[in-house]
């Protein structure tokens, strides 16, 4: 999906809603934006259900041209290393479906809807280029939404095989994106990588570094979403 944010409008500026899961992420984004009043940063809560409900509430109360899901995340080894930024090429509810003896069946295969939400390719490309020009390490790829974060190498390998091109794993993107889709508003997900997807090892997490990368990324947003 590609959208012209200014079609039919003259001398207008985009209004952007940014949803983060927790206050530490929200605060990092706000610091990066440095008071730019075109951006409204709100808390989505943790998990896709809370994110969808709170994003719907925000969209019902205000007018926005684009919605961003932003925060820190786990990165898939070889796709997004710790300290890098991921800009979504697609947002995927990776555990929305059914478990069977033969393996996982997605909600798409079950015929009950779609686990995948497209992003605006032009906006994603513009943001990626701007981040690269600013010297930030950035990758594009699919960002997975899960209700239970991955804690083993086996699950990480299974997810990577099930969703080719998976770059990051978080818990809110699909909920935010679903709400944006319901309102016909383009959506992107932006994640700074704090840890590798796989065995849970908190000693290896780099949360402060990821929050600093999120802040740096947020400082670039006003020049991209004009």
N, C-alpha and C positions, 0 to 999 in steps of 0.2 A: 504494500500500500504506500503510495506517495501522495502527499498533500501539499498544496500551496497555502501556506499559513496566511498569506495576505491577499488571496484572491477576492476581488470585489471590494477591497478596502483601500483607502488612501491615507498615507501618512499615519498609519497606526502601528502599534508595537504589540508583539506577542505577549500574552499572559501565560505563564507557565506554572503548573502545579507540580510540586515535588513531594513525593511521599517517601518517608524513611521509617524504618521499623522502630528505632529507639532514639532517645534524646541525644546520645553521643553522636550518632550519625547526623541528626538534624542540626546540631550545633556546629559540626564541621562544615556542613553545606552552607549554613547561614554565614559563618566566618568567611568562606570563600566568596560568597555573593556580595559581601561588603555593603549591605544595605540596599541593594538594587530592588526597587519595589515592584518590578514586573514579575517577581518570583514569589510564590507563596509556598512555604515549606511547612508541611504538616506531618504528624505522626500517624503511621498506618497500623502500629502494633505489630506483633510477631505472628507470622503465619498467613496463609492466603485468605482465610475467611475474614479475619479482622481487617486485612488490607483491602479486600473488596468492599466491605461494609463502610469503612471510613473514607475510602476514595469516592464511593457513591455519594456519601453525605456531603463531602467537599464539593463535588461536581454539581450537586443539586443546589448548593448555596451560592455558587459563583460561576463566572464565565471564564473559561480557559481555552487556549489554542492548542496546548500540548500538555501531556502528562508524562512525568518521569518517575520511575521507581529507582531510588538510589540508596546506596549503602555499601557495607563491606560484605565479603563473601569468601567462600572457598573456591580455589582454582584447580582445574584439572591439570595434572602434571603433563608438561609438553604443550599445553595450550595456553595457560595463563599462570605465570609464576608469581610468587609472593612479592608484593610491592607494585605489581602492574595494574592496569585498568582494563576492564572489559566493557565494550559497548555491544549491546545485544544485536544479533542478526535475527533472532527469533526468541520468543519467550515460551517455555515448554513446561507444563505441569507434569513432571516426570513420573510421579507416583499416582496419577489419576487413572485408575483402571482396576483390573482384577488379577490376582495371583492364581496361577493354575499349576498343576503338576508339570506341565510342559514349559512353564515360564510365564512372564508377565504379559498381559493383554491390555493395551491402552484403551481408553474410552473411545478413541476414534475407531479402533477395530471392533469394539463392541457395538458401535452404531449409536452411541448415546451423546454425541457432541464432539467437540474437538479439544485436545489438550495443548494445542499450539496456537499462538497468537502472533500475527505478523507485526513487524515494526515498520516505520517509514524509512525506506532505504536511503533516500536523499538526506534526511536529517542525520541518520546514523553515519553516513559517509562524511558529511560536513563536520560532525563532532569529532570523529576519529581523526580526520585530517588536522583539525585545529589542535587537538591534544598532541599529535605528533609534532606539529610545528612548534609547540611550546616545550618540546623536549621530554614529554611524559611517555613512559612505556605503555603502549596501548595495543590491545588486540580486539578483534571482532569475533563473535561466536555466539552460539546458543547459550542462553542462561536458563538453567533448570530451576524450577520451583519445586520444593519438597516440603512435606510436613514433618518429616524426621530427617535430620541432617545425617549424612553418611559418616560412619565410624569405623569402617573396615576397608581393607584393600580390595576384597572380593566385591563388595557393593560398588565401590568406585569403578572397578573394571566393568562390572555389569552395566552400570549407567552409561559409561563411555561407549560401550558396544551398542547399547540400545538406542542411544541418541548420538549418532555420528556428528562431530562438530561441536559437542558440548564443551564450553570453556569455563563456566562457573556454575556454582550451586548456591542458592539462597532460599528464602522462605516466603517472600511476599510478591515477587514480580507478577506472577500469573493473576493474583487477585487484583492488583492495581490495574493490570492490562485489561482484564475482563471488564472492570468498571468503565475504563476509558472507552473500550469498544462499544459498550452499551450506549454511550453518549456520542459515538461517532467522532472521537477525538484521537489524533495520533499519539502513540505511546512509544517510549524507549525505556530500556533498563540500563543503568550504569552501575558497575560494581568495581570497587577496589579490593584487591586480593590480600587477605590477611593470613591465609593458611592453605595448605594443600588439601584437596578432597581425598579422604582416605582415613587411615587409623587416627583416632582422636588423640591428639598429643598437644595439650594446652601449652606446654613449655615451648613449642615451636610456633605458636601463634604470634603474629606481629600486628596486633590490633592498633596500637598507636601509630605505627608507620602507615597502616591502611587508612586510618582516619586522616592523616596528613595528606595522603594521596587523594582522598576524597575531597578535602578542602581545596587542594590545588586544582583538581578537575572542576570543581564548582566555580572557581574564579574565571574559567574559560567560557562557561555557559552563556553569559550575557552577549558575547561577541558572536556566538553561533545562533542563538535563538533571539533574533532581533525583531 
